[in-house]
Amino acid sequence: MLKKYKDIIQTKGGILSPILAFYRTKYALKFLKNNKKVLDYGCDLGNFSKFVNKKNYTGFDINDKSIKRAKEIFKAYNFINDKSKIKIKYYDVIISLAVIEHIKDPKNFILELQQYLKDEQSIIILTTPNPLFRILHEVGSNFKLFSNEASEDHEELIGYKKMEKLIIDSSLKIIHHNFFLFGANQLFVLKNKN
């Protein structure tokens, strides 16, 4: 089964980081349909682009070096690092894998992502570590099992109840939630209530 996703890599991290990236991508792909316009928010090196038609993919990251490298690796794909170039009400699917836990204001982050959704059928796919496993993640990063850089950069780990509070002022609802990697990580799929 891993051979199918052998191209999924983690750009920085510990020994187990490629496995984490693999499972984040694997679960997100279950909700990706063909011919949908995809915004990969926090795309890093753009590895998710391999699973999306080049004309339908936009990768965004604030890291200039990541975007530069992504453009070198995936020349035919669209990568940007300027938020003003992200099209409003345009995307069928927004993917943001292992990003929200690094955001200082996750509520505004979700509201920002919501404005990029094309219509009521559009979805946001988020993955984030389970807050119950925070200590395990921190200890594992000290032993280089997980990315020490990512662990130190975490603002807040968000569980289901916290996600419900974050979306209360939006027009979004949680339509799917599941844990993976023995409960250490989780995936949320959000959609407009209408």
Secondary structure, DSSP 8 states (H G I E B T S, - for coil): -GGGGTT---SS--TTHHHHHHHHHHHHHTT--TT--EEEET-TTTGGGGGS-GGGEEEE-S-HHHHHHHHHHSTTSEEE--GGGS-TT-BSEEEEET-GGG-S-HHHHHHHHHTTB-STT-EEEEEEE-GGGHHHHHHHHHTTSS-HHHHHH------HHHHHHHTTTSSEEEEEEEEETTTTEEEEEEEE--
